[in-house]
């Protein structure tokens, strides 16, 4: 007996988007997404420029990307202006949208447009514009009573600055001053390398020549790290209010600054190793300072 033929046109066809995504859509959340396809859209251009120039937007927002970093921003209580998802990232949208206030603009971009805007080599399909807490020099220096102030002098590698920020939070630093020649705090690789600490650490960009009198006026001892000479770290006085100067890769702390510090400290290491990178050196000093406290 012949089997009955199945009438294909009698079966309901799934929506193209649901089929391509491989899962059913949560209409209650997905309805929040506004579809934007033009690269000339104003807020898309803002996001692109913020990433490209590693600076805040004209409204003071910082561009961030990646699922973990966006969730860290939520956990840190930051104010979101907009959240962007690529078309392939609807599962991430369903996970994030309940965490984001209903007043926040949520935008879906075609995959190609998202990739052209967000600089990550391994994009996760999520980006956002968020407002970081603003800090002044005085506000950061007020925190010297709680832990060391890290003074970053010419660190250009974003991974190193991200590590410094992460260690500053981990070991209870009072704050971070970013001197001339230092990579931008808003560089996407700095944000990612900090694992979210950039959202919580008191940090401000300064001209170091202008900041030195304020440090001295508050009786904050000035220490500088060195690769080869100085007081061994184990003998350095780290228990009181101190500022620790960390120099750039290769050159170290500039000589004009070294001449003005109270003490140069050295981290003992094997002689065949020329130097430690800035992130590692700062982390070791911050750990020792935490131990001393």
ZIHUNOR-V18898 format. One line per field, one symbol per residue. ss: DSSP state (h for helix, s for strand, l for the rest). phi: phi as a letter, one per 40 degrees, with the letter a starting at -180 (. if undefined). psi: psi as a letter, one per 40 degrees, with the letter a starting at -180 (. if undefined). Layout:
ss = ???
phi = ???
psi = ???
This chain:
ss = lllllllhhhlllllhhhhhhlllllhhhhlllssslllllhhhhhhhhhhhhllllllllsssslhhhhhhhhhlllsssssssslllhhhhhhhhhhlllllssssslhhhhhhhllllllllsssssslllllhhhhhhhhhlllsssssllllhhhhhhhhhhhhhllllsssslllllllllhhhhhhlllhhhlllsssllhhhhhhhhhhlllssssssllllsshhhllllllssssssslllsllhhhhllllsssslllllllllllhhhhhhhhhhhhhhhl
phi = .ccccccccccccccccccccgaccccccccccccbbcccddcccccccccccfbccccgcbcbahdcccccccccgccccabbbcccbcccccccdccbdccccbbbbddccdcccccdcbcbgbaabbbcccbbdcccccccccicccbcbgcbcccccdcccccdccbgccibbbcdgcdcdcccccdcccfgcdcbccaacacccccdccccccfccbbbcbcbbhcddcbccbcccbbbcbcccgcgcdcccdcbccabbbccadccccacccccdcccccccccccc
psi = hiiihhhdeeihhiiddddddeiiigddddedhhhheheehdddddddddddefiiidefihhiiidddddddddefihhdihhiidefddddddddeehidehhhhhiidddddedheidgieehiihihihiiiddddddedddiihhhhgfhehdddddddddddddefidahhhiieiihdehddddddefeddedhhiihihddddddddddefhhhiiiiddiihideeihedahihhhhiihcdahiddddeeidihiihhihdehdiiiddddddddddddddd.
